[in-house]
Amino acid sequence: MMEEYPQLYLTACFRDLGNSKLFQIKAFDLEQSLQEVTEKYEKEKQKRKVLHNSLIELRGNIRVHCRIRPLLPFDDGAGPSQDRQINFSEKVAYAADDETVLVKCSRPGHVSVNKTFQFERVYNELESQDAVFADVSPLLTSLLDGYNVCIMAYGQTGSGKTYTMLGPQLEENLAFAIEEESELGIIPRATQEVFRLISEKPPGSCWVEVSVVEVYNNEIFDLLAKDSCGKLFGIKRDVVTTREGKSDVPLLTHETVENASEFLHLVNKGLQLRVTHPTLVHAHSSRSHLVVTLTITTVVFGDNFGTLWEDEQTSQRLNKEASFTFPQKMKDNKSTSSSRASSPVQLEATEKMKQVKTRLQLVDLAGSECVGMSGVTGAALRETSFINRSLSALADVLGAIAEQRAHVPYRNSKLTHLLQDSVGGDAKLLVMLCISPGQKYLTESMQSLGFGTRARQVQRGQVKKKNFPVLSRGK
């Protein structure tokens, strides 16, 4: 054909080439347009998040993040009362995007479920501990800006709360697996970040105290208290309400720590005393709520907390005066109690000097349990009853706040009484929902997602900065 009709053949070739180039140009233009639209979408999405966070700040809403753990080997087994013909390892909970959880399930003899839940952030099963902490760390900056912060993990037993909060633990002694730094949870990472932020302040301007308590069977135990031989021994404490309406635990042990390593060492020791018990759902099920509290005391000059270190002269002055006061006292008295006056008392000599105390509470709640699923009996059954009642009390408190009732039932549980300040609006609060994706745990996952949805709707009013002066000696 080329020999008979060379001109026609060449014309066709050029036409095809022209069409091909035209298609390439159009495809390139479409790709460019798609990229531009995607970039605009991401920018608008970020703007919306900023505005949403500002709205949360103004309303005092509770931030809720949700983490979906991967399917695990023990998800294959059915509970003692379950139909073994159903595939319980089938996934029913998914991260539709980074703000949406999709629960989709169709079971014979049951109503089909197809429901979405919206949260500030949703993590799929592949997202790392790094990704989780990246969204948590901005809250920690608020600590040194004068705000209390509380981060709380909520979910059924075996849903990954302790892993999210602490990281992988060695079964022998529950110590942090420090060699796997990428796997560390929120508690050790938050402490490292707090000390990093403190290192940017003038030397001697901040110090940190830590307390570790567990709420077990509706009783509070001080996990850093020592016996007469100096050995850690969980001592029962009580929680009271002060004249100012704040919750307090008299005689609670506060240990001064100077770096993250000291903190981890103390918390590891406290974790040795935490009560755990194997169940059909989780081989190392936590039977108590763990509350780790870091109290940061910042020494400041002047009346404006927002301009603490305006000039180098002020910084040098603080460094000079503070460095001669509390470091020696801290060395002489590493363990302190909430019943004593705040140290160092020498700082009170300067009338213009203030101490601003802020608190970071890190809470690993015990998991809610279905008795038929966990198979617990005896003492463990009693523990389950206390766990479920305390979590129910927490839901009741949030419901009362959301409905702006005159009475909020904080004292219905030692857990809610202990967390009264944080839950009631005295702290920036983030709830980390942890859920299991398998059909086996559908009921428990729906309950957790419902709790998170209700928590998001709570409006507590704007959280206030802490800025109270130190009393002078004469007073």
C-alpha positions as CSV (number, residue, x, y, z in Angstrom):
1,M,0.0,0.0,0.0
2,M,2.9,2.3,0.8
3,E,4.3,1.8,-2.7
4,E,0.9,2.3,-4.5
5,Y,-0.3,5.3,-2.4
6,P,2.8,6.9,-0.8
7,Q,1.2,10.2,-0.4
8,L,-1.9,8.9,1.3
9,Y,0.1,6.7,3.6
10,L,2.3,9.5,4.7
11,T,-0.7,11.7,5.2
12,A,-2.3,9.1,7.4
13,C,0.9,8.7,9.4
14,F,1.2,12.4,10.0
15,R,-2.5,12.5,10.9
16,D,-2.0,9.7,13.4
17,L,1.1,11.4,14.8
18,G,-0.7,14.6,15.1
19,N,-3.6,12.9,16.9
20,S,-1.2,11.2,19.2
21,K,0.5,14.4,20.1
22,L,-2.9,16.1,20.6
23,F,-3.9,13.3,23.0
24,Q,-0.6,13.6,24.8
25,I,-1.1,17.3,25.2
26,K,-4.7,16.8,26.4
27,A,-3.5,14.1,28.9
28,F,-0.8,16.4,30.2
29,D,-3.3,19.2,30.6
30,L,-5.7,16.9,32.5
31,E,-2.9,15.7,34.7
32,Q,-1.9,19.3,35.4
33,S,-5.5,20.2,36.2
34,L,-5.9,17.2,38.4
35,Q,-2.7,18.1,40.3
36,E,-3.9,21.7,40.7
37,V,-7.3,20.6,42.0
38,T,-5.6,18.1,44.4
39,E,-3.3,20.8,45.7
40,K,-6.3,23.2,46.2
41,Y,-8.2,20.5,47.9
42,E,-5.3,19.8,50.3
43,K,-4.9,23.5,51.1
44,E,-8.6,23.9,51.7
45,K,-8.6,20.8,53.8
46,Q,-5.8,22.2,56.0
47,K,-7.6,25.5,56.3
48,R,-10.7,23.7,57.4
49,K,-8.7,21.8,60.0
50,V,-7.2,25.0,61.3
51,L,-10.7,26.6,61.6
52,H,-12.1,23.4,63.1
53,N,-9.3,23.4,65.8
54,S,-10.0,27.0,66.5
55,L,-13.7,26.2,67.0
56,I,-12.7,23.3,69.3
57,E,-10.5,25.7,71.4
58,L,-13.3,28.3,71.7
59,R,-16.0,25.7,72.6
60,G,-13.7,23.6,74.8
61,N,-14.7,20.5,72.8
62,I,-13.0,17.3,73.4
63,R,-10.7,16.2,70.6
64,V,-11.3,12.6,69.6
65,H,-8.9,10.5,67.5
66,C,-9.6,6.9,66.5
67,R,-7.1,4.2,65.9
68,I,-8.0,0.9,64.2
69,R,-5.6,-1.9,65.1
70,P,-4.7,-4.7,62.6
71,L,-6.3,-8.1,62.7
72,L,-4.3,-10.3,65.1
73,P,-4.0,-14.1,65.4
74,F,-6.3,-14.3,68.4
75,D,-9.1,-12.7,66.4
76,D,-9.7,-16.0,64.7
77,G,-11.1,-17.7,67.8
78,A,-14.8,-17.5,68.6
79,G,-15.9,-16.9,72.2
80,P,-17.5,-19.8,74.2
81,S,-21.1,-18.7,73.4
82,Q,-20.6,-17.7,69.7
83,D,-21.6,-19.4,66.5
84,R,-18.4,-21.0,65.1
85,Q,-19.8,-21.0,61.6
86,I,-19.4,-17.3,61.4
87,N,-16.1,-15.8,60.2
88,F,-15.3,-13.7,63.2
89,S,-11.9,-12.6,61.7
90,E,-13.7,-10.8,58.9
91,K,-13.0,-7.0,58.9
92,V,-16.0,-4.8,59.5
93,A,-14.3,-1.5,60.6
94,Y,-12.3,0.5,58.1
95,A,-10.6,3.9,57.9
96,A,-12.5,5.4,55.0
97,D,-10.2,8.4,55.1
98,D,-8.2,10.2,57.7
99,E,-11.3,11.6,59.4
100,T,-13.9,8.8,58.8
101,V,-14.5,5.3,60.2
102,L,-16.8,3.1,58.2
103,V,-18.4,0.1,59.9
104,K,-20.0,-2.3,57.4
105,C,-21.3,-5.7,58.3
106,S,-24.0,-8.1,57.1
107,R,-24.6,-11.2,59.3
108,P,-27.2,-13.9,58.9
109,G,-30.0,-13.3,61.3
110,H,-28.8,-9.8,62.2
111,V,-29.6,-6.3,61.0
112,S,-27.1,-5.1,58.5
113,V,-24.7,-2.3,59.7
114,N,-23.5,0.4,57.3
115,K,-22.5,3.5,59.3
116,T,-19.9,6.2,59.3
117,F,-18.3,8.1,62.3
118,Q,-16.5,11.4,62.0
119,F,-13.5,12.3,64.2
120,E,-10.7,14.8,64.2
121,R,-8.3,12.1,63.1
122,V,-8.6,8.4,62.1
123,Y,-5.6,6.0,61.8
124,N,-5.7,2.9,59.7
125,E,-4.1,-0.4,60.7
126,L,-0.9,0.5,58.8
127,E,-0.2,3.9,60.4
128,S,2.7,3.9,62.8
129,Q,3.3,5.1,66.3
130,D,5.2,8.1,64.7
131,A,2.0,9.1,62.8
132,V,-0.1,8.9,66.0
133,F,2.3,11.0,68.0
134,A,2.7,13.6,65.3
135,D,-0.9,14.6,65.8
136,V,-0.6,14.6,69.6
137,S,2.6,16.5,70.0
138,P,1.2,20.0,69.2
139,L,-0.9,19.7,72.4
140,L,2.3,19.4,74.5
141,T,3.5,22.9,73.5
142,S,0.4,24.2,75.3
143,L,1.9,22.9,78.6
144,L,4.6,25.5,78.6
145,D,2.1,28.1,77.4
146,G,0.2,27.7,80.6
147,Y,-2.5,25.0,79.8
148,N,-3.2,21.7,81.4
149,V,-3.4,18.8,79.0
150,C,-4.9,15.3,79.2
151,I,-4.6,12.4,76.8
152,M,-6.8,9.4,77.4
153,A,-7.0,6.0,75.6
154,Y,-10.4,4.4,75.5
155,G,-11.6,1.1,74.1
156,Q,-12.4,-2.5,74.7
157,T,-9.9,-4.9,76.1
158,G,-7.4,-6.0,73.5
159,S,-8.0,-3.1,71.2
160,G,-4.5,-1.6,71.4
161,K,-4.8,1.1,74.1
162,T,-1.7,0.1,76.1
163,Y,0.3,-0.4,72.9
164,T,-0.8,3.1,71.8
165,M,-0.1,4.7,75.2
166,L,3.1,2.8,76.2
167,G,4.3,0.8,73.3
168,P,5.3,-2.9,73.1
169,Q,6.2,-4.3,76.5
170,L,8.3,-7.3,77.6
171,E,6.1,-10.0,79.1
172,E,8.6,-10.7,81.8
173,N,8.6,-7.4,83.6
174,L,6.3,-5.0,81.5
175,A,9.3,-2.8,80.9
176,F,9.4,-0.5,77.9
177,A,11.1,-2.1,74.9
178,I,13.5,0.9,74.5
179,E,15.5,-0.8,71.7
180,E,12.4,-0.4,69.5
181,E,12.2,3.4,69.7
182,S,10.0,3.6,66.6
183,E,7.4,1.5,68.5
184,L,7.3,3.7,71.7
185,G,3.9,4.9,72.6
186,I,2.5,8.3,73.6
187,I,3.6,8.3,77.2
188,P,7.4,7.9,76.7
189,R,7.3,10.1,73.5
190,A,5.4,12.8,75.3
191,T,7.9,12.9,78.1
192,Q,10.8,13.1,75.7
193,E,9.0,16.0,73.9
194,V,8.3,17.8,77.2
195,F,12.0,17.7,78.2
196,R,13.0,18.8,74.8
197,L,10.7,21.9,75.1
198,I,12.1,22.5,78.6
199,S,15.6,22.4,77.3
200,E,14.8,25.4,75.1
201,K,14.0,27.5,78.2
202,P,16.6,29.2,80.4
203,P,18.4,26.7,82.6
204,G,16.7,26.3,86.0
205,S,13.4,27.9,84.9
206,C,11.4,24.6,85.0
207,W,11.3,21.4,86.9
208,V,9.2,18.3,86.5
209,E,7.5,16.0,89.0
210,V,5.8,12.7,88.2
211,S,3.2,10.6,89.9
212,V,1.8,7.2,88.9
213,V,-1.5,5.9,90.2
214,E,-3.9,3.1,89.3
215,V,-7.6,2.9,89.9
216,Y,-8.3,-0.7,90.7
217,N,-11.7,-2.0,91.9
218,N,-12.7,1.6,92.5
219,E,-9.8,2.3,94.8
220,I,-6.8,4.6,94.1
221,F,-3.3,3.1,94.6
222,D,-0.1,5.2,94.6
223,L,2.4,3.1,92.6
224,L,5.4,5.3,93.5
225,A,4.9,5.1,97.3
226,K,7.7,3.2,99.2
227,D,7.6,1.1,102.3
228,S,10.0,1.5,105.3
229,C,12.7,-0.4,103.3
230,G,12.5,2.0,100.4
231,K,10.8,-0.6,98.1
232,L,7.9,0.5,95.9
233,F,4.7,-0.6,97.4
234,G,1.3,0.4,96.0
235,I,-0.4,2.3,98.9
236,K,-4.1,3.0,98.9
237,R,-4.9,6.8,98.7
238,D,-8.1,8.7,98.6
239,V,-9.3,11.5,96.3
240,V,-10.9,14.7,97.8
241,T,-12.3,17.9,96.5
242,T,-10.5,21.1,97.6
243,R,-12.1,24.3,98.7
244,E,-11.5,25.6,95.2
245,G,-13.5,22.7,93.8
246,K,-10.5,20.9,92.3
247,S,-9.7,17.2,92.8
248,D,-6.6,16.3,94.9
249,V,-5.0,13.1,96.2
250,P,-3.5,13.9,99.6
251,L,-0.1,12.3,100.4
252,L,0.3,11.2,96.8
253,T,4.0,10.6,96.0
254,H,5.6,13.0,93.5
255,E,9.1,12.2,92.3
256,T,11.3,14.9,90.7
257,V,12.8,13.8,87.4
258,E,15.4,15.6,85.4
259,N,15.2,13.8,82.1
260,A,13.1,11.3,80.2
261,S,15.3,8.4,81.2
262,E,14.6,9.0,84.9
263,F,10.9,9.2,84.1
264,L,10.9,6.0,82.1
265,H,12.7,4.2,85.0
266,L,10.1,5.4,87.5
267,V,7.1,4.5,85.3
268,N,8.6,1.1,84.6
269,K,8.9,0.4,88.3
270,G,5.3,1.6,88.8
271,L,4.1,-0.7,86.0
272,Q,5.5,-3.7,87.9
273,L,2.7,-3.2,90.4
274,R,-0.1,-2.7,87.9
275,V,-2.7,-5.5,88.0
276,T,-3.1,-7.6,84.9
277,H,-5.0,-10.9,84.3
278,P,-5.2,-13.1,81.2
279,T,-8.6,-13.4,79.5
280,L,-9.9,-15.1,76.3
281,V,-9.5,-11.7,74.6
282,H,-6.2,-10.6,75.8
283,A,-3.3,-12.5,77.5
284,H,-2.2,-9.5,79.5
285,S,-5.4,-7.6,80.1
286,S,-5.0,-4.5,82.3
287,R,-7.4,-4.8,85.2
288,S,-6.9,-1.2,86.3
289,H,-6.9,2.4,84.9
290,L,-3.4,3.9,84.8
291,V,-2.9,7.6,85.3
292,V,0.6,9.1,84.8
293,T,0.8,12.8,85.7
294,L,3.7,15.1,84.9
295,T,3.5,18.4,86.8
296,I,5.7,21.1,85.2
297,T,6.5,24.1,87.4
298,T,7.7,27.1,85.4
299,V,9.3,30.1,87.1
300,V,8.5,33.4,85.4
301,F,9.0,37.2,86.0
302,G,6.4,39.9,85.5
303,D,2.7,39.8,84.9
304,N,2.5,38.7,81.3
305,F,3.0,35.0,80.8
306,G,2.8,35.3,77.1
307,T,6.1,37.3,77.0
308,L,8.1,35.3,79.5
309,W,11.5,35.6,77.9
310,E,11.2,38.9,76.0
311,D,14.8,39.9,76.5
312,E,18.1,38.4,77.3
313,Q,18.6,40.4,80.5
314,T,15.4,38.9,82.0
315,S,16.6,35.4,81.0
316,Q,20.0,35.9,82.5
317,R,18.5,37.3,85.7
318,L,16.2,34.3,86.0
319,N,19.0,31.9,85.3
320,K,21.2,33.6,88.0
321,E,18.6,33.7,90.7
322,A,16.9,30.3,90.0
323,S,20.1,28.4,89.6
324,F,21.1,29.2,93.1
325,T,17.8,28.1,94.6
326,F,16.1,24.9,93.7
327,P,18.7,22.6,92.1
328,Q,20.4,21.9,95.4
329,K,17.0,21.4,97.1
330,M,16.0,19.0,94.3
331,K,19.1,16.9,94.9
332,D,18.5,16.8,98.6
333,N,14.9,15.9,98.3
334,K,14.0,13.9,95.2
335,S,10.7,12.6,96.5
336,T,8.0,15.0,97.5
337,S,4.3,15.0,98.5
338,S,1.3,17.0,97.4
339,S,0.7,17.9,101.1
340,R,3.9,20.0,101.3
341,A,4.5,23.5,100.0
342,S,5.7,23.9,96.5
343,S,9.5,23.8,96.2
344,P,11.7,25.8,96.1
345,V,10.6,28.1,98.8
346,Q,13.7,30.3,98.2
347,L,12.1,31.6,95.0
348,E,9.4,33.4,97.0
349,A,12.0,36.0,98.0
350,T,11.4,37.8,94.7
351,E,8.1,39.6,94.7
352,K,7.9,39.8,90.9
353,M,8.6,36.1,90.5
354,K,5.8,33.6,89.8
355,Q,5.4,29.9,89.7
356,V,3.0,28.6,87.0
357,K,2.1,24.9,87.5
358,T,0.7,23.0,84.5
359,R,-0.2,19.3,84.4
360,L,0.0,16.6,81.8
361,Q,-2.2,13.6,82.5
362,L,-1.6,10.5,80.5
363,V,-4.4,7.9,81.0
364,D,-4.5,4.3,79.9
365,L,-8.0,3.2,80.7
366,A,-8.8,-0.4,81.4
367,G,-10.8,-2.0,78.6
368,S,-14.5,-2.4,78.7
369,E,-15.4,-6.1,78.6
370,C,-18.2,-8.4,77.6
371,V,-18.1,-11.2,80.1
372,G,-19.3,-13.8,77.6
373,M,-16.5,-12.8,75.3
374,S,-13.6,-12.6,77.9
375,G,-14.7,-15.7,79.8
376,V,-13.6,-14.3,83.2
377,T,-14.7,-15.8,86.5
378,G,-14.1,-15.2,90.2
379,A,-11.9,-12.3,91.1
380,A,-11.5,-11.3,87.5
381,L,-15.3,-11.1,87.0
382,R,-15.4,-8.7,90.0
383,E,-12.7,-6.6,88.3
384,T,-14.6,-6.6,85.1
385,S,-17.7,-5.3,87.0
386,F,-15.7,-2.4,88.5
387,I,-14.1,-1.6,85.2
388,N,-17.4,-1.4,83.3
389,R,-19.1,0.6,86.0
390,S,-16.3,3.2,86.1
391,L,-16.4,3.6,82.3
392,S,-20.1,3.9,82.5
393,A,-19.6,6.6,85.1
394,L,-17.3,8.4,82.7
395,A,-19.9,8.3,80.0
396,D,-22.5,9.7,82.5
397,V,-20.2,12.6,83.4
398,L,-19.7,13.5,79.8
399,G,-23.4,13.3,79.2
400,A,-24.2,15.6,82.1
401,I,-21.6,18.1,80.9
402,A,-23.0,17.9,77.3
403,E,-26.5,18.5,78.6
404,Q,-25.3,21.3,80.9
405,R,-26.9,19.8,84.0
406,A,-26.6,21.6,87.3
407,H,-25.1,18.5,88.9
408,V,-22.3,16.4,87.3
409,P,-21.8,13.0,89.0
410,Y,-18.0,13.1,89.3
411,R,-18.1,11.3,92.7
412,N,-20.0,8.2,91.3
413,S,-16.6,6.7,90.6
414,K,-13.0,7.2,91.9
415,L,-11.9,7.4,88.3
416,T,-14.2,10.3,87.4
417,H,-13.4,12.0,90.7
418,L,-9.7,11.7,90.0
419,L,-10.1,13.1,86.4
420,Q,-12.6,15.7,87.4
421,D,-10.5,18.7,86.5
422,S,-9.3,17.3,83.1
423,V,-12.8,16.1,82.0
424,G,-14.6,19.1,83.4
425,G,-12.8,21.7,81.3
426,D,-9.6,22.5,83.2
427,A,-7.5,20.9,80.5
428,K,-7.2,20.4,76.8
429,L,-8.5,16.9,76.5
430,L,-7.8,14.4,73.7
431,V,-9.5,11.0,73.7
432,M,-7.7,8.3,71.7
433,L,-10.3,5.7,70.7
434,C,-8.9,2.3,70.0
435,I,-11.0,-0.3,68.2
436,S,-10.7,-3.8,66.9
437,P,-11.6,-4.3,63.2
438,G,-12.9,-7.8,63.4
439,Q,-16.6,-8.9,63.2
440,K,-16.0,-10.7,66.5
441,Y,-15.8,-7.4,68.3
442,L,-18.5,-5.5,66.4
443,T,-20.7,-4.7,69.4
444,E,-17.8,-3.4,71.5
445,S,-16.4,-1.4,68.6
446,M,-19.8,0.3,68.0
447,Q,-20.0,1.1,71.7
448,S,-16.5,2.7,71.6
449,L,-17.4,4.7,68.5
450,G,-20.6,5.9,70.0
451,F,-18.7,7.0,73.1
452,G,-16.3,9.0,71.0
453,T,-19.1,10.6,69.0
454,R,-20.8,11.7,72.2
455,A,-17.5,13.0,73.6
456,R,-17.0,15.2,70.5
457,Q,-20.3,16.9,71.2
458,V,-19.3,18.0,74.7
459,Q,-18.8,21.8,75.0
460,R,-17.0,22.7,78.2
461,G,-16.1,26.4,77.5
462,Q,-12.7,27.7,76.6
463,V,-9.9,26.2,78.6
464,K,-8.1,28.9,80.7
465,K,-4.4,29.4,81.2
466,K,-2.8,28.8,84.5
467,N,-1.2,31.9,85.9
468,F,-1.2,32.1,89.7
469,P,1.5,34.1,91.6
470,V,3.7,32.8,94.4
471,L,2.8,34.2,97.8
472,S,5.5,36.3,99.4
473,R,7.1,35.3,102.7
474,G,5.3,38.0,104.6
475,K,2.0,36.4,103.7
